[in-house]
Amino acid sequence: MATVTLEAPESQLVQWVQQLPPSAKQSVLRALISGLDDLESLIDYGNERIREICAQRGIDWDKLSEDERQRLVDDLLHKA
């Protein structure tokens, strides 16, 4: 089987990927970024952990605005 190499400007490639459905975008990312499964596991752990910390403090993480979340994380990091 012959290998075909296509050349396209970076901006065109980005546009093509942006038009893909979410599952196909994830496949592209998996092909490009080794260890993506490890990264997703770390993100999942972080999400669980921040919710546990908030629950201990009587805070509903999901009801916080993005600014409130950033302030909370900043406060937690500076207290550690």
PEPE-V759648 format. One record per residue. N is the residue number from 1. RES is the residue in one letter. PHI is phi in radians with two decimals (999 if undefined). D_CENTER is the distance of its C-alpha to the mean C-alpha in whole Angstrom. Layout:
n:res:phi:d_center
N:RES:PHI:D_CENTER
N:RES:PHI:D_CENTER
This chain:
n:res:phi:d_center
1:M:999:37
2:A:-1.44:36
3:T:-1.64:33
4:V:-1.91:32
5:T:-1.97:30
6:L:-1.80:29
7:E:-2.10:29
8:A:-2.65:27
9:P:-1.09:26
10:E:-0.95:22
11:S:-1.07:22
12:Q:-1.19:23
13:L:-1.06:21
14:V:-1.07:18
15:Q:-1.08:20
16:W:-1.08:20
17:V:-1.13:17
18:Q:-1.12:16
19:Q:-1.47:19
20:L:-1.27:17
21:P:-1.19:16
22:P:-0.90:13
23:S:-1.14:14
24:A:-1.25:16
25:K:-1.07:13
26:Q:-1.12:11
27:S:-1.11:14
28:V:-1.10:14
29:L:-1.07:11
30:R:-1.08:12
31:A:-1.22:16
32:L:-1.56:15
33:I:-2.03:12
34:S:-1.24:14
35:G:1.39:13
36:L:-1.08:10
37:D:-1.07:11
38:D:-1.11:12
39:L:-1.12:8
40:E:-1.10:7
41:S:-1.11:11
42:L:-1.13:10
43:I:-1.12:7
44:D:-1.05:10
45:Y:-1.07:12
46:G:-1.08:11
47:N:-1.09:11
48:E:-1.11:14
49:R:-1.13:16
50:I:-1.15:15
51:R:-1.18:17
52:E:-1.10:20
53:I:-1.07:20
54:C:-1.13:20
55:A:-1.05:23
56:Q:-1.09:25
57:R:-1.77:25
58:G:1.26:26
59:I:-1.95:23
60:D:-1.69:21
61:W:-0.93:17
62:D:-1.19:17
63:K:-1.60:20
64:L:-1.35:19
65:S:-1.30:18
66:E:-1.06:15
67:D:-1.11:18
68:E:-1.12:19
69:R:-1.11:16
70:Q:-1.10:16
71:R:-1.12:20
72:L:-1.08:19
73:V:-1.08:17
74:D:-1.07:19
75:D:-1.07:22
76:L:-1.12:21
77:L:-1.17:20
78:H:-1.39:24
79:K:-1.50:25
80:A:-1.24:24
